[in-house]
Amino acid sequence: MGNSMQKPLKTKSVYMKEQLGDKLGDDFEQNKKTISSLKLPMSKKTVNRISGYLVRETKRAKKAKVE
């Protein structure tokens, strides 16, 4: 079993996806650079968690669209 994602991080991720939709996708490294370039007061761990969550959600959305 994996670690659960905290609600505030999910909320931030959804907000970032709405604001930066075309800049965020299913590439972890690109998402990480985009989020880091915003100059928000977040730790490296938080940026990585948000980036990973966005990658998973993007892949899930694409998979659901195909089926």
C-alpha positions in Angstrom: 0.0 0.0 0.0 1.2 3.5 -0.7 1.1 6.7 1.3 -2.1 8.7 1.2 -2.1 12.2 -0.2 -3.1 15.0 2.2 -6.2 17.0 1.4 -4.4 20.4 1.2 -1.9 19.1 -1.3 -4.7 17.7 -3.5 -6.5 21.1 -3.3 -3.3 23.0 -4.3 -2.8 20.5 -7.2 -6.3 20.9 -8.5 -6.0 24.7 -8.3 -2.6 24.6 -10.2 -4.1 22.4 -12.8 -7.0 24.8 -13.4 -4.6 27.8 -13.6 -1.7 26.2 -15.6 -3.6 23.5 -17.4 -1.6 23.6 -20.7 1.8 23.8 -19.0 1.2 20.7 -16.7 0.9 17.3 -18.2 2.1 13.7 -17.7 5.8 14.5 -17.5 7.0 14.6 -13.9 10.2 16.6 -14.6 8.4 19.2 -16.7 5.7 19.6 -14.0 8.4 19.9 -11.3 10.1 22.7 -13.2 6.9 24.5 -13.9 5.8 24.4 -10.2 9.3 25.4 -9.0 9.3 28.4 -11.4 6.2 29.9 -9.7 8.5 30.8 -6.7 5.9 29.7 -4.1 7.2 28.9 -0.6 7.1 25.1 -0.9 9.7 22.5 0.0 11.2 20.2 -2.5 9.2 17.3 -1.1 5.9 19.2 -1.5 6.8 20.2 -5.1 7.6 16.5 -5.9 4.4 15.3 -4.3 2.2 17.8 -6.2 4.0 17.0 -9.5 3.6 13.3 -9.0 -0.1 13.7 -8.1 -0.7 15.7 -11.3 1.0 13.1 -13.4 -1.2 10.3 -12.0 -4.3 12.3 -12.4 -3.4 13.3 -16.0 -2.8 9.7 -16.9 -6.0 8.6 -15.2 -8.0 11.2 -17.2 -6.4 10.1 -20.5 -7.1 6.5 -19.8 -10.8 7.2 -18.8 -11.2 9.2 -22.0 -10.0 6.3 -24.2 -12.2 3.8 -22.6 
